[in-house]
């Protein structure tokens, strides 16, 4: 399986992941959604919180909008993002 085959991940998000050294689903699993999101943000790409949710959903095999609000808030807290808006 390739990154592009994972749920929620499109061409742009896969390019961002590869730019920060994440080239496979195994590497994404190893790094985790929050750390991968922070790496992409730290590289200077303009990303939204939806990328964080998409990465977590990809790891869980579900569409990102199926994540519970509490789960999204936990992700935002771990990513040091203000949770004032979940979207």
Backbone as a chain_set.jsonl record, in Angstrom:
{"seq": "XXXXXXXXXXXXXXXXXXXXXXXXXXXXXXXXXXXXXXXXXXXXXXXXXXXXXXXXXXXXXXXXXXXXXXXXXXXXXXXXXXXXXXX", "coords": {"N": [[0.849, -1.179, 0.0], [0.441, 2.249, -0.697], [1.014, 5.67, 0.372], [-0.851, 7.314, -0.941], [-2.954, 5.614, -1.248], [-4.201, 5.486, 1.143], [-7.023, 6.255, 3.189], [-8.415, 9.513, 3.059], [-6.073, 10.826, 2.204], [-4.697, 12.825, -0.254], [-3.197, 13.932, -3.344], [-1.743, 16.341, -2.74], [-1.429, 16.29, 0.097], [0.065, 13.947, 0.335], [2.381, 14.712, -1.044], [3.309, 16.695, 0.714], [3.833, 15.108, 2.981], [5.868, 13.445, 1.986], [7.789, 15.381, 1.54], [8.643, 15.907, 4.079], [9.904, 13.636, 4.77], [8.343, 11.35, 5.125], [7.408, 8.525, 3.666], [5.869, 6.275, 3.392], [2.992, 4.272, 4.393], [3.709, 2.826, 6.669], [5.774, 4.351, 7.764], [4.298, 6.643, 8.394], [2.576, 5.574, 10.317], [4.453, 4.944, 12.26], [5.493, 7.465, 12.96], [3.19, 8.911, 13.638], [0.08, 10.75, 13.682], [-0.015, 13.365, 14.821], [2.692, 14.164, 15.127], [3.496, 13.977, 12.454], [1.859, 15.932, 11.287], [2.834, 18.185, 12.648], [5.436, 18.198, 11.637], [4.982, 18.781, 8.932], [3.75, 21.303, 9.158], [5.887, 22.627, 10.368], [7.656, 22.711, 8.315], [6.785, 24.758, 6.862], [4.602, 24.677, 5.213], [1.347, 25.768, 4.357], [-1.116, 24.683, 6.145], [-4.28, 23.321, 7.143], [-6.262, 22.542, 10.053], [-7.689, 20.368, 9.284], [-5.955, 18.712, 7.923], [-4.58, 17.472, 10.023], [-6.682, 15.996, 11.167], [-7.279, 14.407, 8.957], [-4.938, 12.896, 8.68], [-4.986, 11.414, 11.076], [-7.401, 10.058, 10.69], [-6.659, 8.583, 8.436], [-4.812, 6.836, 9.544], [-6.495, 5.418, 11.213], [-8.232, 4.359, 9.416], [-10.632, 5.55, 8.716], [-13.0, 8.046, 7.551], [-12.081, 11.431, 7.959], [-14.049, 13.133, 9.033], [-15.519, 11.543, 10.641], [-14.348, 11.359, 13.066], [-14.694, 11.776, 16.541], [-15.677, 14.765, 18.304], [-14.305, 15.117, 20.734], [-12.034, 13.616, 20.298], [-10.867, 15.069, 18.226], [-10.301, 17.445, 19.612], [-8.413, 16.513, 21.453], [-6.372, 15.811, 19.674], [-5.769, 18.363, 18.634], [-4.843, 19.615, 20.952], [-2.557, 18.083, 21.467], [-1.113, 18.77, 19.24], [-0.613, 21.335, 19.754], [-2.359, 23.311, 18.915], [-4.77, 25.869, 18.891], [-7.965, 24.992, 20.082], [-10.274, 26.414, 19.303], [-11.864, 26.285, 17.071], [-13.143, 23.517, 15.418], [-12.907, 23.07, 12.795]], "CA": [[0.0, 0.0, 0.0], [1.135, 3.536, -0.775], [0.33, 6.741, 1.098], [-1.993, 7.808, -1.73], [-4.036, 4.642, -1.126], [-4.825, 5.605, 2.458], [-8.209, 7.108, 3.261], [-8.24, 10.944, 3.358], [-4.847, 11.408, 1.693], [-4.684, 13.141, -1.672], [-1.885, 14.24, -3.928], [-1.039, 17.408, -2.022], [-1.014, 15.834, 1.424], [1.143, 12.975, 0.139], [3.584, 15.486, -1.38], [3.776, 17.309, 1.962], [4.417, 14.059, 3.815], [7.151, 13.037, 1.401], [8.733, 16.488, 1.712], [9.178, 15.858, 5.442], [10.545, 12.34, 4.984], [7.4, 10.251, 5.371], [7.21, 8.002, 2.32], [5.048, 5.059, 3.369], [2.043, 4.158, 5.498], [4.424, 2.341, 7.851], [6.461, 5.497, 8.361], [3.274, 7.496, 8.984], [2.158, 4.918, 11.562], [5.553, 5.057, 13.219], [5.598, 8.862, 13.387], [1.915, 9.306, 14.225], [-0.606, 11.855, 13.014], [0.339, 14.673, 15.392], [4.074, 14.487, 14.77], [3.54, 14.195, 11.004], [1.245, 17.243, 11.078], [3.78, 19.203, 13.118], [6.562, 18.242, 10.692], [4.511, 19.484, 7.726], [3.618, 22.713, 9.553], [7.219, 23.15, 10.628], [8.33, 22.889, 7.022], [6.299, 26.014, 6.308], [3.415, 24.52, 4.369], [0.133, 26.334, 4.945], [-2.064, 23.582, 6.292], [-5.373, 23.545, 8.076], [-6.453, 21.484, 11.043], [-8.264, 19.207, 8.617], [-4.862, 17.781, 7.631], [-4.367, 16.692, 11.248], [-7.779, 15.026, 11.258], [-7.141, 13.482, 7.835], [-3.856, 11.968, 9.0], [-5.481, 10.504, 12.107], [-8.378, 9.194, 10.039], [-5.925, 7.652, 7.564], [-4.24, 5.798, 10.407], [-7.596, 4.626, 11.761], [-9.003, 3.794, 8.308], [-11.962, 6.156, 8.659], [-13.033, 9.41, 7.03], [-11.732, 12.346, 9.057], [-15.201, 13.758, 9.694], [-16.117, 10.567, 11.562], [-13.69, 11.487, 14.368], [-15.495, 12.458, 17.561], [-15.17, 16.086, 18.667], [-13.332, 14.969, 21.815], [-10.816, 13.114, 19.659], [-10.288, 16.215, 17.516], [-9.755, 18.37, 20.612], [-7.189, 15.894, 21.956], [-5.358, 15.972, 18.621], [-5.376, 19.772, 18.604], [-4.034, 19.882, 22.139], [-1.262, 17.444, 21.263], [-0.417, 19.506, 18.177], [-0.456, 22.704, 20.243], [-3.223, 24.163, 18.103], [-5.928, 26.307, 19.668], [-9.153, 24.25, 19.665], [-11.46, 27.273, 19.234], [-12.712, 25.813, 15.969], [-12.756, 22.159, 15.048], [-12.79, 22.941, 11.326]], "C": [[0.894, 1.242, 0.0], [0.355, 4.563, 0.047], [-0.934, 7.181, 0.376], [-3.198, 6.871, -1.625], [-4.757, 4.725, 0.217], [-6.005, 6.565, 2.401], [-7.794, 8.519, 3.663], [-7.021, 11.59, 2.722], [-4.923, 11.591, 0.18], [-3.282, 13.495, -2.119], [-1.094, 15.262, -3.117], [-0.562, 16.939, -0.659], [0.105, 14.804, 1.334], [2.451, 13.69, -0.214], [4.165, 16.137, -0.13], [4.465, 16.273, 2.84], [5.783, 13.628, 3.279], [8.209, 14.123, 1.582], [9.347, 16.501, 3.111], [9.71, 14.469, 5.797], [9.64, 11.176, 5.309], [6.949, 9.726, 4.013], [6.305, 6.771, 2.248], [4.043, 5.075, 4.514], [2.727, 3.688, 6.793], [5.15, 3.483, 8.548], [5.46, 6.44, 9.021], [2.791, 6.891, 10.301], [3.218, 5.084, 12.647], [5.656, 6.46, 13.804], [4.342, 9.306, 14.126], [1.375, 10.564, 13.569], [-0.14, 13.217, 13.519], [1.747, 15.08, 14.992], [4.208, 14.746, 13.27], [2.98, 15.573, 10.67], [2.21, 18.352, 11.49], [4.99, 19.319, 12.198], [6.173, 19.034, 9.44], [4.368, 20.975, 8.021], [4.983, 23.357, 9.727], [8.021, 23.389, 9.362], [7.845, 24.151, 6.315], [5.114, 25.889, 5.376], [2.212, 25.09, 5.105], [-0.938, 25.25, 4.975], [-3.165, 23.979, 7.262], [-5.436, 22.375, 9.057], [-7.028, 20.223, 10.414], [-7.161, 18.213, 8.23], [-4.586, 16.895, 8.842], [-5.436, 15.613, 11.372], [-7.667, 13.975, 10.152], [-6.053, 12.448, 8.106], [-4.3, 10.953, 10.045], [-6.496, 9.534, 11.512], [-7.708, 8.168, 9.132], [-5.349, 6.516, 8.391], [-5.312, 4.873, 10.984], [-8.44, 3.958, 10.671], [-10.419, 4.325, 8.225], [-11.876, 7.549, 8.047], [-12.831, 10.357, 8.202], [-12.942, 12.94, 9.759], [-15.972, 12.781, 10.581], [-15.442, 10.598, 12.94], [-14.604, 12.25, 15.323], [-14.858, 13.807, 17.894], [-14.105, 16.002, 19.76], [-11.982, 14.502, 21.264], [-10.102, 14.253, 18.923], [-9.643, 17.193, 18.498], [-8.449, 17.813, 21.179], [-6.062, 16.045, 20.947], [-4.846, 17.408, 18.57], [-4.494, 20.131, 19.786], [-2.638, 19.29, 21.993], [-0.432, 18.196, 20.222], [-0.168, 20.958, 18.566], [-1.171, 23.7, 19.338], [-4.371, 24.631, 18.988], [-7.197, 25.625, 19.183], [-10.409, 25.1, 19.53], [-12.402, 26.87, 18.109], [-12.216, 24.448, 15.55], [-12.555, 22.017, 13.547], [-12.04, 24.122, 10.753]], "O": [[1.958, 1.266, 0.619], [-0.813, 4.353, 0.377], [-1.97, 7.398, 1.005], [-4.329, 7.282, -1.882], [-5.803, 4.104, 0.404], [-5.989, 7.553, 1.667], [-6.92, 8.695, 4.512], [-6.939, 12.819, 2.701], [-5.177, 10.645, -0.565], [-2.315, 13.372, -1.367], [0.09, 15.063, -2.842], [0.591, 17.168, -0.295], [1.002, 14.793, 2.177], [3.515, 13.305, 0.271], [5.381, 16.132, 0.064], [5.544, 16.521, 3.377], [6.736, 13.47, 4.043], [9.389, 13.82, 1.757], [10.437, 17.037, 3.31], [9.937, 14.16, 6.967], [10.115, 10.12, 5.727], [6.203, 10.393, 3.296], [6.011, 6.282, 1.158], [4.218, 5.804, 5.491], [2.352, 4.116, 7.884], [5.143, 3.573, 9.776], [5.736, 6.98, 10.092], [2.616, 7.606, 11.288], [2.9, 5.336, 13.809], [5.879, 6.624, 15.004], [4.431, 10.003, 15.137], [2.123, 11.343, 12.977], [0.102, 14.123, 12.722], [1.973, 16.213, 14.566], [4.951, 15.637, 12.861], [3.558, 16.301, 9.863], [2.382, 19.336, 10.77], [5.514, 20.414, 11.998], [6.947, 19.857, 8.953], [4.81, 21.813, 7.235], [5.211, 24.486, 9.292], [8.96, 24.185, 9.353], [8.412, 24.566, 5.304], [4.663, 26.883, 4.807], [2.07, 24.921, 6.316], [-1.574, 24.948, 3.965], [-2.988, 24.867, 8.096], [-4.751, 21.365, 8.897], [-6.869, 19.129, 10.956], [-7.4, 17.006, 8.209], [-4.379, 15.69, 8.693], [-5.128, 14.454, 11.65], [-7.929, 12.794, 10.383], [-6.22, 11.267, 7.801], [-4.02, 9.762, 9.913], [-6.46, 8.336, 11.793], [-8.139, 7.017, 9.067], [-5.395, 5.358, 7.977], [-5.063, 3.689, 11.214], [-9.264, 3.093, 10.966], [-11.314, 3.642, 7.725], [-10.808, 8.16, 8.026], [-13.339, 10.124, 9.298], [-12.88, 13.225, 10.955], [-16.967, 13.155, 11.201], [-15.906, 9.944, 13.874], [-15.211, 13.252, 14.946], [-13.644, 13.971, 17.779], [-13.115, 16.731, 19.718], [-10.926, 14.946, 21.716], [-8.88, 14.378, 18.994], [-8.556, 17.709, 18.237], [-7.486, 18.557, 21.366], [-4.932, 16.367, 21.313], [-3.642, 17.643, 18.474], [-3.515, 20.863, 19.641], [-1.65, 19.928, 22.356], [0.795, 18.251, 20.312], [0.419, 21.721, 17.798], [-0.659, 24.779, 19.04], [-4.895, 23.837, 19.769], [-7.49, 25.667, 17.988], [-11.515, 24.567, 19.632], [-13.609, 27.095, 18.195], [-11.019, 24.242, 15.351], [-12.094, 20.979, 13.071], [-11.839, 24.197, 9.54]]}, "num_chains": 1, "name": "protein.A"}
